[in-house]
Amino acid sequence: MGEWSDAHRISGNIYQLILKVGKKQSDQQLKDLYIQFFGSLASIFWESELYMFHTYALQCIQYYIKSQKHHS
């Protein structure tokens, strides 16, 4: 039951992030939103034992974090 309530909570977070992306955001704000989005996906994939997808989501987070450092 806990797995499903976590998935429901995370899917709600993802929906809120998608709504925010629809509004005009700066590049930095969009990168922050994508980091949150992929963090939520990573949590879902981990709980679902879909480790390959979990790893992919973590790699996406790493990409956005590195791109923030290069543009600072």
PQR file with spaces between the fields and no chain letter, atoms N, CA, C, O and H, PARSE charges and radii, in Angstrom:
ATOM       1  N    MET     1       0.830   -1.202    0.000 -0.4000 1.5000
ATOM       2  CA   MET     1       0.000    0.000    0.000 -0.0000 2.0000
ATOM       3  C    MET     1       0.867    1.256    0.000  0.5500 1.7000
ATOM       4  O    MET     1       0.550    2.232   -0.680 -0.5500 1.4000
ATOM       5  N    GLY     2       1.960    1.234    0.761 -0.4000 1.5000
ATOM       6  CA   GLY     2       2.838    2.390    0.834 -0.0000 2.0000
ATOM       7  C    GLY     2       3.432    2.740   -0.517  0.5500 1.7000
ATOM       8  O    GLY     2       3.600    3.914   -0.844 -0.5500 1.4000
ATOM       9  H    GLY     2       2.218    0.441    1.314  0.4000 1.0000
ATOM      10  N    GLU     3       3.754    1.710   -1.308 -0.4000 1.5000
ATOM      11  CA   GLU     3       4.312    1.929   -2.645 -0.0000 2.0000
ATOM      12  C    GLU     3       3.342    2.726   -3.508  0.5500 1.7000
ATOM      13  O    GLU     3       3.732    3.666   -4.200 -0.5500 1.4000
ATOM      14  H    GLU     3       3.618    0.755   -1.042  0.4000 1.0000
ATOM      15  N    TRP     4       2.059    2.331   -3.454 -0.4000 1.5000
ATOM      16  CA   TRP     4       1.064    2.988   -4.299 -0.0000 2.0000
ATOM      17  C    TRP     4       0.788    4.410   -3.826  0.5500 1.7000
ATOM      18  O    TRP     4       0.577    5.301   -4.648 -0.5500 1.4000
ATOM      19  H    TRP     4       1.741    1.568   -2.891  0.4000 1.0000
ATOM      20  N    SER     5       0.785    4.633   -2.524 -0.4000 1.5000
ATOM      21  CA   SER     5       0.559    6.000   -2.048 -0.0000 2.0000
ATOM      22  C    SER     5       1.743    6.890   -2.413  0.5500 1.7000
ATOM      23  O    SER     5       1.557    8.064   -2.733 -0.5500 1.4000
ATOM      24  H    SER     5       0.956    3.909   -1.856  0.4000 1.0000
ATOM      25  N    ASP     6       2.962    6.344   -2.368 -0.4000 1.5000
ATOM      26  CA   ASP     6       4.134    7.103   -2.810 -0.0000 2.0000
ATOM      27  C    ASP     6       4.035    7.417   -4.294  0.5500 1.7000
ATOM      28  O    ASP     6       4.305    8.545   -4.707 -0.5500 1.4000
ATOM      29  H    ASP     6       3.114    5.390   -2.109  0.4000 1.0000
ATOM      30  N    ALA     7       3.650    6.435   -5.098 -0.4000 1.5000
ATOM      31  CA   ALA     7       3.517    6.650   -6.540 -0.0000 2.0000
ATOM      32  C    ALA     7       2.447    7.702   -6.828  0.5500 1.7000
ATOM      33  O    ALA     7       2.616    8.531   -7.722 -0.5500 1.4000
ATOM      34  H    ALA     7       3.431    5.519   -4.763  0.4000 1.0000
ATOM      35  N    HIS     8       1.357    7.671   -6.081 -0.4000 1.5000
ATOM      36  CA   HIS     8       0.291    8.650   -6.278 -0.0000 2.0000
ATOM      37  C    HIS     8       0.785   10.051   -5.910  0.5500 1.7000
ATOM      38  O    HIS     8       0.537   11.006   -6.646 -0.5500 1.4000
ATOM      39  H    HIS     8       1.219    6.997   -5.355  0.4000 1.0000
ATOM      40  N    ARG     9       1.462   10.177   -4.807 -0.4000 1.5000
ATOM      41  CA   ARG     9       2.006   11.464   -4.376 -0.0000 2.0000
ATOM      42  C    ARG     9       3.005   11.988   -5.403  0.5500 1.7000
ATOM      43  O    ARG     9       2.967   13.164   -5.765 -0.5500 1.4000
ATOM      44  H    ARG     9       1.663    9.401   -4.208  0.4000 1.0000
ATOM      45  N    ILE    10       3.893   11.123   -5.870 -0.4000 1.5000
ATOM      46  CA   ILE    10       4.915   11.535   -6.830 -0.0000 2.0000
ATOM      47  C    ILE    10       4.281   11.912   -8.164  0.5500 1.7000
ATOM      48  O    ILE    10       4.708   12.875   -8.801 -0.5500 1.4000
ATOM      49  H    ILE    10       3.924   10.168   -5.576  0.4000 1.0000
ATOM      50  N    SER    11       3.270   11.166   -8.593 -0.4000 1.5000
ATOM      51  CA   SER    11       2.610   11.518   -9.855 -0.0000 2.0000
ATOM      52  C    SER    11       1.925   12.880   -9.738  0.5500 1.7000
ATOM      53  O    SER    11       1.876   13.633  -10.711 -0.5500 1.4000
ATOM      54  H    SER    11       2.923   10.383   -8.076  0.4000 1.0000
ATOM      55  N    GLY    12       1.402   13.195   -8.568 -0.4000 1.5000
ATOM      56  CA   GLY    12       0.828   14.526   -8.341 -0.0000 2.0000
ATOM      57  C    GLY    12       1.893   15.605   -8.427  0.5500 1.7000
ATOM      58  O    GLY    12       1.661   16.680   -8.979 -0.5500 1.4000
ATOM      59  H    GLY    12       1.442   12.583   -7.778  0.4000 1.0000
ATOM      60  N    ASN    13       3.078   15.305   -7.871 -0.4000 1.5000
ATOM      61  CA   ASN    13       4.193   16.247   -7.959 -0.0000 2.0000
ATOM      62  C    ASN    13       4.597   16.466   -9.415  0.5500 1.7000
ATOM      63  O    ASN    13       4.869   17.593   -9.829 -0.5500 1.4000
ATOM      64  H    ASN    13       3.267   14.431   -7.423  0.4000 1.0000
ATOM      65  N    ILE    14       4.636   15.391  -10.180 -0.4000 1.5000
ATOM      66  CA   ILE    14       5.005   15.489  -11.598 -0.0000 2.0000
ATOM      67  C    ILE    14       3.981   16.346  -12.340  0.5500 1.7000
ATOM      68  O    ILE    14       4.353   17.177  -13.169 -0.5500 1.4000
ATOM      69  H    ILE    14       4.416   14.475   -9.844  0.4000 1.0000
ATOM      70  N    TYR    15       2.708   16.153  -12.051 -0.4000 1.5000
ATOM      71  CA   TYR    15       1.671   16.942  -12.700 -0.0000 2.0000
ATOM      72  C    TYR    15       1.856   18.430  -12.393  0.5500 1.7000
ATOM      73  O    TYR    15       1.734   19.269  -13.284 -0.5500 1.4000
ATOM      74  H    TYR    15       2.405   15.478  -11.378  0.4000 1.0000
ATOM      75  N    GLN    16       2.147   18.750  -11.141 -0.4000 1.5000
ATOM      76  CA   GLN    16       2.378   20.149  -10.762 -0.0000 2.0000
ATOM      77  C    GLN    16       3.591   20.720  -11.498  0.5500 1.7000
ATOM      78  O    GLN    16       3.580   21.880  -11.911 -0.5500 1.4000
ATOM      79  H    GLN    16       2.247   18.068  -10.417  0.4000 1.0000
ATOM      80  N    LEU    17       4.631   19.907  -11.660 -0.4000 1.5000
ATOM      81  CA   LEU    17       5.811   20.354  -12.391 -0.0000 2.0000
ATOM      82  C    LEU    17       5.487   20.641  -13.852  0.5500 1.7000
ATOM      83  O    LEU    17       5.962   21.625  -14.420 -0.5500 1.4000
ATOM      84  H    LEU    17       4.640   18.965  -11.325  0.4000 1.0000
ATOM      85  N    ILE    18       4.678   19.779  -14.454 -0.4000 1.5000
ATOM      86  CA   ILE    18       4.283   19.980  -15.847 -0.0000 2.0000
ATOM      87  C    ILE    18       3.497   21.280  -15.995  0.5500 1.7000
ATOM      88  O    ILE    18       3.673   22.004  -16.976 -0.5500 1.4000
ATOM      89  H    ILE    18       4.292   18.980  -13.992  0.4000 1.0000
ATOM      90  N    LEU    19       2.646   21.575  -15.044 -0.4000 1.5000
ATOM      91  CA   LEU    19       1.904   22.836  -15.092 -0.0000 2.0000
ATOM      92  C    LEU    19       2.849   24.032  -15.015  0.5500 1.7000
ATOM      93  O    LEU    19       2.658   25.027  -15.715 -0.5500 1.4000
ATOM      94  H    LEU    19       2.503   20.987  -14.248  0.4000 1.0000
ATOM      95  N    LYS    20       3.860   23.934  -14.169 -0.4000 1.5000
ATOM      96  CA   LYS    20       4.828   25.017  -14.036 -0.0000 2.0000
ATOM      97  C    LYS    20       5.632   25.207  -15.307  0.5500 1.7000
ATOM      98  O    LYS    20       5.944   26.340  -15.675 -0.5500 1.4000
ATOM      99  H    LYS    20       4.015   23.126  -13.600  0.4000 1.0000
ATOM     100  N    VAL    21       5.973   24.124  -15.984 -0.4000 1.5000
ATOM     101  CA   VAL    21       6.752   24.214  -17.218 -0.0000 2.0000
ATOM     102  C    VAL    21       5.956   24.947  -18.283  0.5500 1.7000
ATOM     103  O    VAL    21       6.533   25.645  -19.116 -0.5500 1.4000
ATOM     104  H    VAL    21       5.719   23.204  -15.686  0.4000 1.0000
ATOM     105  N    GLY    22       4.636   24.797  -18.265 -0.4000 1.5000
ATOM     106  CA   GLY    22       3.793   25.456  -19.246 -0.0000 2.0000
ATOM     107  C    GLY    22       3.841   26.978  -19.141  0.5500 1.7000
ATOM     108  O    GLY    22       3.578   27.677  -20.120 -0.5500 1.4000
ATOM     109  H    GLY    22       4.167   24.230  -17.587  0.4000 1.0000
ATOM     110  N    LYS    23       4.176   27.490  -17.960 -0.4000 1.5000
ATOM     111  CA   LYS    23       4.296   28.935  -17.774 -0.0000 2.0000
ATOM     112  C    LYS    23       5.675   29.373  -18.246  0.5500 1.7000
ATOM     113  O    LYS    23       6.617   28.581  -18.284 -0.5500 1.4000
ATOM     114  H    LYS    23       4.389   26.922  -17.166  0.4000 1.0000
ATOM     115  N    LYS    24       5.774   30.628  -18.598 -0.4000 1.5000
ATOM     116  CA   LYS    24       7.069   31.146  -19.067 -0.0000 2.0000
ATOM     117  C    LYS    24       8.067   31.103  -17.911  0.5500 1.7000
ATOM     118  O    LYS    24       7.852   31.710  -16.863 -0.5500 1.4000
ATOM     119  H    LYS    24       5.009   31.272  -18.567  0.4000 1.0000
ATOM     120  N    GLN    25       9.159   30.376  -18.123 -0.4000 1.5000
ATOM     121  CA   GLN    25      10.183   30.203  -17.101 -0.0000 2.0000
ATOM     122  C    GLN    25      11.541   30.565  -17.692  0.5500 1.7000
ATOM     123  O    GLN    25      11.734   30.494  -18.906 -0.5500 1.4000
ATOM     124  H    GLN    25       9.334   29.882  -18.975  0.4000 1.0000
ATOM     125  N    SER    26      12.467   30.947  -16.843 -0.4000 1.5000
ATOM     126  CA   SER    26      13.839   31.170  -17.305 -0.0000 2.0000
ATOM     127  C    SER    26      14.501   29.808  -17.521  0.5500 1.7000
ATOM     128  O    SER    26      13.992   28.780  -17.075 -0.5500 1.4000
ATOM     129  H    SER    26      12.310   31.004  -15.857  0.4000 1.0000
ATOM     130  N    ASP    27      15.639   29.820  -18.210 -0.4000 1.5000
ATOM     131  CA   ASP    27      16.358   28.568  -18.447 -0.0000 2.0000
ATOM     132  C    ASP    27      16.734   27.893  -17.127  0.5500 1.7000
ATOM     133  O    ASP    27      16.627   26.674  -16.996 -0.5500 1.4000
ATOM     134  H    ASP    27      16.052   30.656  -18.572  0.4000 1.0000
ATOM     135  N    GLN    28      17.171   28.686  -16.158 -0.4000 1.5000
ATOM     136  CA   GLN    28      17.556   28.131  -14.856 -0.0000 2.0000
ATOM     137  C    GLN    28      16.344   27.505  -14.164  0.5500 1.7000
ATOM     138  O    GLN    28      16.454   26.423  -13.588 -0.5500 1.4000
ATOM     139  H    GLN    28      17.257   29.676  -16.264  0.4000 1.0000
ATOM     140  N    GLN    29      15.210   28.165  -14.213 -0.4000 1.5000
ATOM     141  CA   GLN    29      13.997   27.627  -13.590 -0.0000 2.0000
ATOM     142  C    GLN    29      13.572   26.328  -14.259  0.5500 1.7000
ATOM     143  O    GLN    29      13.152   25.388  -13.583 -0.5500 1.4000
ATOM     144  H    GLN    29      15.121   29.044  -14.681  0.4000 1.0000
ATOM     145  N    LEU    30      13.681   26.270  -15.595 -0.4000 1.5000
ATOM     146  CA   LEU    30      13.318   25.040  -16.310 -0.0000 2.0000
ATOM     147  C    LEU    30      14.257   23.900  -15.924  0.5500 1.7000
ATOM     148  O    LEU    30      13.808   22.773  -15.712 -0.5500 1.4000
ATOM     149  H    LEU    30      14.023   27.034  -16.143  0.4000 1.0000
ATOM     150  N    LYS    31      15.539   24.179  -15.831 -0.4000 1.5000
ATOM     151  CA   LYS    31      16.483   23.137  -15.424 -0.0000 2.0000
ATOM     152  C    LYS    31      16.153   22.626  -14.029  0.5500 1.7000
ATOM     153  O    LYS    31      16.204   21.421  -13.781 -0.5500 1.4000
ATOM     154  H    LYS    31      15.904   25.094  -16.004  0.4000 1.0000
ATOM     155  N    ASP    32      15.817   23.528  -13.122 -0.4000 1.5000
ATOM     156  CA   ASP    32      15.436   23.121  -11.766 -0.0000 2.0000
ATOM     157  C    ASP    32      14.183   22.247  -11.785  0.5500 1.7000
ATOM     158  O    ASP    32      14.094   21.269  -11.042 -0.5500 1.4000
ATOM     159  H    ASP    32      15.776   24.507  -13.323  0.4000 1.0000
ATOM     160  N    LEU    33      13.218   22.596  -12.630 -0.4000 1.5000
ATOM     161  CA   LEU    33      11.993   21.802  -12.744 -0.0000 2.0000
ATOM     162  C    LEU    33      12.281   20.415  -13.306  0.5500 1.7000
ATOM     163  O    LEU    33      11.728   19.420  -12.838 -0.5500 1.4000
ATOM     164  H    LEU    33      13.289   23.390  -13.234  0.4000 1.0000
ATOM     165  N    TYR    34      13.156   20.356  -14.317 -0.4000 1.5000
ATOM     166  CA   TYR    34      13.513   19.054  -14.888 -0.0000 2.0000
ATOM     167  C    TYR    34      14.246   18.190  -13.875  0.5500 1.7000
ATOM     168  O    TYR    34      14.054   16.975  -13.848 -0.5500 1.4000
ATOM     169  H    TYR    34      13.605   21.165  -14.697  0.4000 1.0000
ATOM     170  N    ILE    35      15.078   18.796  -13.046 -0.4000 1.5000
ATOM     171  CA   ILE    35      15.767   18.037  -12.004 -0.0000 2.0000
ATOM     172  C    ILE    35      14.742   17.452  -11.029  0.5500 1.7000
ATOM     173  O    ILE    35      14.853   16.291  -10.633 -0.5500 1.4000
ATOM     174  H    ILE    35      15.234   19.783  -13.067  0.4000 1.0000
ATOM     175  N    GLN    36      13.753   18.249  -10.645 -0.4000 1.5000
ATOM     176  CA   GLN    36      12.686   17.749   -9.765 -0.0000 2.0000
ATOM     177  C    GLN    36      11.894   16.629  -10.443  0.5500 1.7000
ATOM     178  O    GLN    36      11.582   15.612   -9.824 -0.5500 1.4000
ATOM     179  H    GLN    36      13.663   19.192  -10.967  0.4000 1.0000
ATOM     180  N    PHE    37      11.574   16.831  -11.729 -0.4000 1.5000
ATOM     181  CA   PHE    37      10.815   15.852  -12.492 -0.0000 2.0000
ATOM     182  C    PHE    37      11.550   14.509  -12.542  0.5500 1.7000
ATOM     183  O    PHE    37      10.975   13.467  -12.227 -0.5500 1.4000
ATOM     184  H    PHE    37      11.827   17.657  -12.232  0.4000 1.0000
ATOM     185  N    PHE    38      12.826   14.546  -12.943 -0.4000 1.5000
ATOM     186  CA   PHE    38      13.570   13.293  -13.039 -0.0000 2.0000
ATOM     187  C    PHE    38      13.827   12.685  -11.665  0.5500 1.7000
ATOM     188  O    PHE    38      13.949   11.466  -11.545 -0.5500 1.4000
ATOM     189  H    PHE    38      13.293   15.392  -13.199  0.4000 1.0000
ATOM     190  N    GLY    39      13.910   13.511  -10.632 -0.4000 1.5000
ATOM     191  CA   GLY    39      14.023   12.983   -9.274 -0.0000 2.0000
ATOM     192  C    GLY    39      12.775   12.198   -8.881  0.5500 1.7000
ATOM     193  O    GLY    39      12.866   11.137   -8.263 -0.5500 1.4000
ATOM     194  H    GLY    39      13.811   14.501  -10.729  0.4000 1.0000
ATOM     195  N    SER    40      11.613   12.727   -9.245 -0.4000 1.5000
ATOM     196  CA   SER    40      10.359   12.017   -8.967 -0.0000 2.0000
ATOM     197  C    SER    40      10.280   10.714   -9.757  0.5500 1.7000
ATOM     198  O    SER    40       9.869    9.681   -9.229 -0.5500 1.4000
ATOM     199  H    SER    40      11.539   13.588   -9.748  0.4000 1.0000
ATOM     200  N    LEU    41      10.677   10.774  -11.025 -0.4000 1.5000
ATOM     201  CA   LEU    41      10.685    9.549  -11.832 -0.0000 2.0000
ATOM     202  C    LEU    41      11.643    8.514  -11.252  0.5500 1.7000
ATOM     203  O    LEU    41      11.324    7.326  -11.201 -0.5500 1.4000
ATOM     204  H    LEU    41      11.010   11.613  -11.454  0.4000 1.0000
ATOM     205  N    ALA    42      12.810    8.966  -10.818 -0.4000 1.5000
ATOM     206  CA   ALA    42      13.784    8.038  -10.235 -0.0000 2.0000
ATOM     207  C    ALA    42      13.188    7.334   -9.019  0.5500 1.7000
ATOM     208  O    ALA    42      13.398    6.136   -8.830 -0.5500 1.4000
ATOM     209  H    ALA    42      13.069    9.931  -10.860  0.4000 1.0000
ATOM     210  N    SER    43      12.454    8.064   -8.204 -0.4000 1.5000
ATOM     211  CA   SER    43      11.817    7.460   -7.024 -0.0000 2.0000
ATOM     212  C    SER    43      10.789    6.407   -7.420  0.5500 1.7000
ATOM     213  O    SER    43      10.740    5.325   -6.835 -0.5500 1.4000
ATOM     214  H    SER    43      12.283    9.038   -8.357  0.4000 1.0000
ATOM     215  N    ILE    44       9.974    6.731   -8.412 -0.4000 1.5000
ATOM     216  CA   ILE    44       8.965    5.773   -8.877 -0.0000 2.0000
ATOM     217  C    ILE    44       9.638    4.513   -9.415  0.5500 1.7000
ATOM     218  O    ILE    44       9.239    3.399   -9.076 -0.5500 1.4000
ATOM     219  H    ILE    44      10.015    7.610   -8.887  0.4000 1.0000
ATOM     220  N    PHE    45      10.656    4.690  -10.250 -0.4000 1.5000
ATOM     221  CA   PHE    45      11.332    3.539  -10.848 -0.0000 2.0000
ATOM     222  C    PHE    45      12.041    2.699   -9.787  0.5500 1.7000
ATOM     223  O    PHE    45      12.076    1.474   -9.895 -0.5500 1.4000
ATOM     224  H    PHE    45      10.980    5.595  -10.525  0.4000 1.0000
ATOM     225  N    TRP    46      12.609    3.344   -8.762 -0.4000 1.5000
ATOM     226  CA   TRP    46      13.274    2.602   -7.694 -0.0000 2.0000
ATOM     227  C    TRP    46      12.261    1.746   -6.936  0.5500 1.7000
ATOM     228  O    TRP    46      12.491    0.560   -6.697 -0.5500 1.4000
ATOM     229  H    TRP    46      12.581    4.340   -8.674  0.4000 1.0000
ATOM     230  N    GLU    47      11.145    2.359   -6.563 -0.4000 1.5000
ATOM     231  CA   GLU    47      10.111    1.625   -5.817 -0.0000 2.0000
ATOM     232  C    GLU    47       9.523    0.489   -6.660  0.5500 1.7000
ATOM     233  O    GLU    47       9.118   -0.542   -6.122 -0.5500 1.4000
ATOM     234  H    GLU    47      10.959    3.323   -6.757  0.4000 1.0000
ATOM     235  N    SER    48       9.479    0.679   -7.965 -0.4000 1.5000
ATOM     236  CA   SER    48       8.922   -0.335   -8.864 -0.0000 2.0000
ATOM     237  C    SER    48       9.955   -1.385   -9.265  0.5500 1.7000
ATOM     238  O    SER    48       9.652   -2.320  -10.008 -0.5500 1.4000
ATOM     239  H    SER    48       9.808    1.516   -8.402  0.4000 1.0000
ATOM     240  N    GLU    49      11.176   -1.218   -8.764 -0.4000 1.5000
ATOM     241  CA   GLU    49      12.285   -2.121   -9.078 -0.0000 2.0000
ATOM     242  C    GLU    49      12.614   -2.125  -10.574  0.5500 1.7000
ATOM     243  O    GLU    49      13.018   -3.147  -11.129 -0.5500 1.4000
ATOM     244  H    GLU    49      11.422   -0.459   -8.161  0.4000 1.0000
ATOM     245  N    LEU    50      12.437   -0.986  -11.205 -0.4000 1.5000
ATOM     246  CA   LEU    50      12.805   -0.797  -12.608 -0.0000 2.0000
ATOM     247  C    LEU    50      14.137   -0.039  -12.619  0.5500 1.7000
ATOM     248  O    LEU    50      14.195    1.158  -12.901 -0.5500 1.4000
ATOM     249  H    LEU    50      12.108   -0.156  -10.754  0.4000 1.0000
ATOM     250  N    TYR    51      15.184   -0.766  -12.309 -0.4000 1.5000
ATOM     251  CA   TYR    51      16.473   -0.144  -12.030 -0.0000 2.0000
ATOM     252  C    TYR    51      17.127    0.486  -13.248  0.5500 1.7000
ATOM     253  O    TYR    51      17.853    1.469  -13.102 -0.5500 1.4000
ATOM     254  H    TYR    51      15.137   -1.738  -12.081  0.4000 1.0000
ATOM     255  N    MET    52      16.899   -0.037  -14.431 -0.4000 1.5000
ATOM     256  CA   MET    52      17.474    0.566  -15.623 -0.0000 2.0000
ATOM     257  C    MET    52      16.872    1.964  -15.850  0.5500 1.7000
ATOM     258  O    MET    52      17.594    2.908  -16.170 -0.5500 1.4000
ATOM     259  H    MET    52      16.309   -0.835  -14.549  0.4000 1.0000
ATOM     260  N    PHE    53      15.560    2.089  -15.685 -0.4000 1.5000
ATOM     261  CA   PHE    53      14.906    3.380  -15.837 -0.0000 2.0000
ATOM     262  C    PHE    53      15.301    4.331  -14.709  0.5500 1.7000
ATOM     263  O    PHE    53      15.442    5.535  -14.922 -0.5500 1.4000
ATOM     264  H    PHE    53      14.973    1.322  -15.425  0.4000 1.0000
ATOM     265  N    HIS    54      15.477    3.780  -13.508 -0.4000 1.5000
ATOM     266  CA   HIS    54      15.937    4.573  -12.376 -0.0000 2.0000
ATOM     267  C    HIS    54      17.304    5.185  -12.695  0.5500 1.7000
ATOM     268  O    HIS    54      17.538    6.369  -12.454 -0.5500 1.4000
ATOM     269  H    HIS    54      15.362    2.801  -13.335  0.4000 1.0000
ATOM     270  N    THR    55      18.196    4.361  -13.239 -0.4000 1.5000
ATOM     271  CA   THR    55      19.530    4.834  -13.600 -0.0000 2.0000
ATOM     272  C    THR    55      19.454    5.906  -14.670  0.5500 1.7000
ATOM     273  O    THR    55      20.178    6.899  -14.608 -0.5500 1.4000
ATOM     274  H    THR    55      18.006    3.399  -13.434  0.4000 1.0000
ATOM     275  N    TYR    56      18.589    5.715  -15.645 -0.4000 1.5000
ATOM     276  CA   TYR    56      18.424    6.716  -16.705 -0.0000 2.0000
ATOM     277  C    TYR    56      17.961    8.050  -16.111  0.5500 1.7000
ATOM     278  O    TYR    56      18.480    9.104  -16.480 -0.5500 1.4000
ATOM     279  H    TYR    56      18.001    4.908  -15.695  0.4000 1.0000
ATOM     280  N    ALA    57      17.002    8.012  -15.210 -0.4000 1.5000
ATOM     281  CA   ALA    57      16.510    9.242  -14.588 -0.0000 2.0000
ATOM     282  C    ALA    57      17.633    9.937  -13.811  0.5500 1.7000
ATOM     283  O    ALA    57      17.744   11.163  -13.840 -0.5500 1.4000
ATOM     284  H    ALA    57      16.581    7.156  -14.910  0.4000 1.0000
ATOM     285  N    LEU    58      18.455    9.158  -13.122 -0.4000 1.5000
ATOM     286  CA   LEU    58      19.586    9.742  -12.393 -0.0000 2.0000
ATOM     287  C    LEU    58      20.602   10.363  -13.344  0.5500 1.7000
ATOM     288  O    LEU    58      21.187   11.402  -13.040 -0.5500 1.4000
ATOM     289  H    LEU    58      18.364    8.162  -13.098  0.4000 1.0000
ATOM     290  N    GLN    59      20.810    9.732  -14.485 -0.4000 1.5000
ATOM     291  CA   GLN    59      21.726   10.299  -15.480 -0.0000 2.0000
ATOM     292  C    GLN    59      21.190   11.628  -16.016  0.5500 1.7000
ATOM     293  O    GLN    59      21.961   12.554  -16.270 -0.5500 1.4000
ATOM     294  H    GLN    59      20.335    8.888  -14.732  0.4000 1.0000
ATOM     295  N    CYS    60      19.895   11.719  -16.184 -0.4000 1.5000
ATOM     296  CA   CYS    60      19.291   12.976  -16.638 -0.0000 2.0000
ATOM     297  C    CYS    60      19.499   14.070  -15.589  0.5500 1.7000
ATOM     298  O    CYS    60      19.805   15.212  -15.932 -0.5500 1.4000
ATOM     299  H    CYS    60      19.269   10.967  -15.977  0.4000 1.0000
ATOM     300  N    ILE    61      19.336   13.724  -14.332 -0.4000 1.5000
ATOM     301  CA   ILE    61      19.581   14.692  -13.256 -0.0000 2.0000
ATOM     302  C    ILE    61      21.033   15.156  -13.313  0.5500 1.7000
ATOM     303  O    ILE    61      21.316   16.350  -13.218 -0.5500 1.4000
ATOM     304  H    ILE    61      19.088   12.797  -14.053  0.4000 1.0000
ATOM     305  N    GLN    62      21.938   14.214  -13.466 -0.4000 1.5000
ATOM     306  CA   GLN    62      23.363   14.538  -13.532 -0.0000 2.0000
ATOM     307  C    GLN    62      23.640   15.490  -14.705  0.5500 1.7000
ATOM     308  O    GLN    62      24.409   16.440  -14.563 -0.5500 1.4000
ATOM     309  H    GLN    62      21.708   13.243  -13.543  0.4000 1.0000
ATOM     310  N    TYR    63      23.026   15.242  -15.840 -0.4000 1.5000
ATOM     311  CA   TYR    63      23.199   16.095  -17.012 -0.0000 2.0000
ATOM     312  C    TYR    63      22.782   17.538  -16.704  0.5500 1.7000
ATOM     313  O    TYR    63      23.516   18.475  -17.016 -0.5500 1.4000
ATOM     314  H    TYR    63      22.401   14.470  -15.955  0.4000 1.0000
ATOM     315  N    TYR    64      21.610   17.717  -16.095 -0.4000 1.5000
ATOM     316  CA   TYR    64      21.129   19.067  -15.813 -0.0000 2.0000
ATOM     317  C    TYR    64      21.971   19.756  -14.746  0.5500 1.7000
ATOM     318  O    TYR    64      22.189   20.965  -14.817 -0.5500 1.4000
ATOM     319  H    TYR    64      21.014   16.956  -15.842  0.4000 1.0000
ATOM     320  N    ILE    65      22.440   19.009  -13.771 -0.4000 1.5000
ATOM     321  CA   ILE    65      23.301   19.604  -12.744 -0.0000 2.0000
ATOM     322  C    ILE    65      24.623   20.056  -13.366  0.5500 1.7000
ATOM     323  O    ILE    65      25.105   21.151  -13.076 -0.5500 1.4000
ATOM     324  H    ILE    65      22.263   18.026  -13.714  0.4000 1.0000
ATOM     325  N    LYS    66      25.204   19.217  -14.215 -0.4000 1.5000
ATOM     326  CA   LYS    66      26.453   19.602  -14.882 -0.0000 2.0000
ATOM     327  C    LYS    66      26.252   20.803  -15.794  0.5500 1.7000
ATOM     328  O    LYS    66      27.120   21.673  -15.874 -0.5500 1.4000
ATOM     329  H    LYS    66      24.812   18.328  -14.451  0.4000 1.0000
ATOM     330  N    SER    67      25.107   20.858  -16.488 -0.4000 1.5000
ATOM     331  CA   SER    67      24.870   21.986  -17.390 -0.0000 2.0000
ATOM     332  C    SER    67      24.695   23.287  -16.604  0.5500 1.7000
ATOM     333  O    SER    67      25.007   24.362  -17.116 -0.5500 1.4000
ATOM     334  H    SER    67      24.403   20.152  -16.423  0.4000 1.0000
ATOM     335  N    GLN    68      24.202   23.203  -15.370 -0.4000 1.5000
ATOM     336  CA   GLN    68      24.077   24.394  -14.527 -0.0000 2.0000
ATOM     337  C    GLN    68      25.466   24.894  -14.134  0.5500 1.7000
ATOM     338  O    GLN    68      25.700   26.101  -14.091 -0.5500 1.4000
ATOM     339  H    GLN    68      23.948   22.330  -14.954  0.4000 1.0000
ATOM     340  N    LYS    69      26.380   23.983  -13.849 -0.4000 1.5000
ATOM     341  CA   LYS    69      27.721   24.371  -13.430 -0.0000 2.0000
ATOM     342  C    LYS    69      28.486   25.026  -14.572  0.5500 1.7000
ATOM     343  O    LYS    69      29.273   25.946  -14.347 -0.5500 1.4000
ATOM     344  H    LYS    69      26.190   23.002  -13.884  0.4000 1.0000
ATOM     345  N    HIS    70      28.257   24.554  -15.809 -0.4000 1.5000
ATOM     346  CA   HIS    70      28.959   25.106  -16.957 -0.0000 2.0000
ATOM     347  C    HIS    70      28.461   26.500  -17.330  0.5500 1.7000
ATOM     348  O    HIS    70      29.197   27.277  -17.938 -0.5500 1.4000
ATOM     349  H    HIS    70      27.617   23.807  -15.992  0.4000 1.0000
ATOM     350  N    HIS    71      27.237   26.819  -16.975 -0.4000 1.5000
ATOM     351  CA   HIS    71      26.670   28.111  -17.345 -0.0000 2.0000
ATOM     352  C    HIS    71      26.701   29.101  -16.192  0.5500 1.7000
ATOM     353  O    HIS    71      26.169   30.205  -16.311 -0.5500 1.4000
ATOM     354  H    HIS    71      26.639   26.188  -16.481  0.4000 1.0000
ATOM     355  N    SER    72      27.307   28.727  -15.095 -0.4000 1.5000
ATOM     356  CA   SER    72      27.364   29.651  -13.937 -0.0000 2.0000
ATOM     357  C    SER    72      28.500   30.625  -14.072  0.5500 1.7000
ATOM     358  O    SER    72      28.697   31.468  -13.197 -0.5500 1.4000
ATOM     359  H    SER    72      27.739   27.831  -14.999  0.4000 1.0000
